Amino acid sequence: MALLRLRGVEVAYGGRPALGPLDLSIQPGESLALVGPSGCGKSTALRLIAGLEAPTRGAREADLTGPAIGMVFQSPTLAPWLDARANVALPLILSGAARRPAGDQAEAALAQVGLAQAARLHPHQLSGGMAMRVALARALIARPRLLLLDEPFAALDGLTRRALMDQVQALQAETACALVFVSHDLEDACYMADRVLVLTSGPGRLQAEVAVPAPRPRPDGFRGSEPFLGAVAAVEAAARQGWRAAP
Ligand SMILES: Nc1ncnc2c1ncn2[C@@H]1O[C@H](COP(=O)(O)OP(=O)(O)OP(=O)(O)O)[C@@H](O)[C@H]1O
């Protein structure tokens, strides 16, 4: 049974098509990447999946209850007046948890992303990578069944980005949540996902679906392996067919 399905969804803004029609299903525990040229509707698709926006046409069907969805955006959107611990605890407190146990849980979540020492720091004291890890801890604290990441690493340097991708995979293995990962970077998409959905230029439709038949978390040397290189080549070929050059 799929966690979530989009059936023939289309989104238009002011009558201008922005996405679709698009069909998509997300199975429990799987990792899905959405790639496509700028403006094709990737973020729109993610907002539909999150239920933050309704489709103009088509339907969203979700089999999600409880702490269903965690989301991390390109900028970490932390509350500047709260320290890391309080930022991470916020979803629990907003859903009615008591401050002390929520704070304890937040500290454990920060330790999981390697930030045990940073619990009392405020956002302006954090590096970009640290802030992103705080946002990740916050998204995962309620143990969602589905984690949505919208270009979360785009602003980070290459090494930090790779370390964070491994960290997300480790957390995903631990929590068994499904992941939808939006990226501009075709290699990052193949690194993170079991299936890469290549969207066309806007309004984005499915151009191709490329499987990455390899275990997660990725083993050492994965980027030199045949499944990875083959998937990247297939995604690039689909992109060459379906993406118009930006005007
Ligand atoms: N709230 C909105 N009102 C009007 N138009 C919008 C709105 N949100 C998005 N759009 C338009 O819809 C299209 C898809 O936008 P979206 O942000 O989903 O694309 P994207 O693939 O995520 O882009 P990028 O990779 O550049 O982040 C774009 O043409 C954008 O201008």
The ligand as a MOL file (V3000), in Angstrom:
LIG
                    3D

  0  0  0     0  0            999 V3000
M  V30 BEGIN CTAB
M  V30 COUNTS 31 33 0 0 0
M  V30 BEGIN ATOM
M  V30 1 N 2.7210 30.9640 -5.5360 0
M  V30 2 C 2.9640 31.0660 -6.8510 0
M  V30 3 N 2.2940 31.9550 -7.6270 0
M  V30 4 C 2.5120 32.0630 -8.9500 0
M  V30 5 N 3.3770 31.3030 -9.6160 0
M  V30 6 C 4.0810 30.3930 -8.9320 0
M  V30 7 C 3.9130 30.2270 -7.5180 0
M  V30 8 N 4.7400 29.2310 -7.1050 0
M  V30 9 C 5.3910 28.8140 -8.2030 0
M  V30 10 N 4.9990 29.4970 -9.3070 0
M  V30 11 C 5.4490 29.2590 -10.6900 0
M  V30 12 O 5.2730 27.8890 -10.9450 0
M  V30 13 C 6.3570 27.3400 -11.6760 0
M  V30 14 C 6.9870 26.2100 -10.8830 0
M  V30 15 O 7.6290 26.7100 -9.7270 0
M  V30 16 P 8.4320 25.7920 -8.7080 0
M  V30 17 O 9.0090 26.6790 -7.6730 0
M  V30 18 O 7.5910 24.6660 -8.2830 0
M  V30 19 O 9.6020 25.2300 -9.6650 0
M  V30 20 P 10.9450 24.4850 -9.2830 0
M  V30 21 O 11.1230 23.4010 -10.2650 0
M  V30 22 O 10.9190 24.0960 -7.8360 0
M  V30 23 O 12.0130 25.6400 -9.5220 0
M  V30 24 P 13.5000 25.8190 -8.9440 0
M  V30 25 O 14.2490 24.5950 -9.3410 0
M  V30 26 O 13.9860 27.0440 -9.6390 0
M  V30 27 O 13.3630 25.9760 -7.4550 0
M  V30 28 C 7.2910 28.5100 -11.9410 0
M  V30 29 O 7.0030 28.9920 -13.2200 0
M  V30 30 C 6.9330 29.5240 -10.8770 0
M  V30 31 O 7.1620 30.8230 -11.3460 0
M  V30 END ATOM
M  V30 BEGIN BOND
M  V30 1 1 1 2
M  V30 2 1 2 3
M  V30 3 2 2 7
M  V30 4 2 3 4
M  V30 5 1 4 5
M  V30 6 2 5 6
M  V30 7 1 6 7
M  V30 8 1 6 10
M  V30 9 1 7 8
M  V30 10 2 8 9
M  V30 11 1 9 10
M  V30 12 1 10 11
M  V30 13 1 11 12
M  V30 14 1 11 30
M  V30 15 1 12 13
M  V30 16 1 13 14
M  V30 17 1 13 28
M  V30 18 1 14 15
M  V30 19 1 15 16
M  V30 20 2 16 17
M  V30 21 1 16 18
M  V30 22 1 16 19
M  V30 23 1 19 20
M  V30 24 2 20 21
M  V30 25 1 20 22
M  V30 26 1 20 23
M  V30 27 1 23 24
M  V30 28 2 24 25
M  V30 29 1 24 26
M  V30 30 1 24 27
M  V30 31 1 28 29
M  V30 32 1 28 30
M  V30 33 1 30 31
M  V30 END BOND
M  V30 END CTAB
M  END
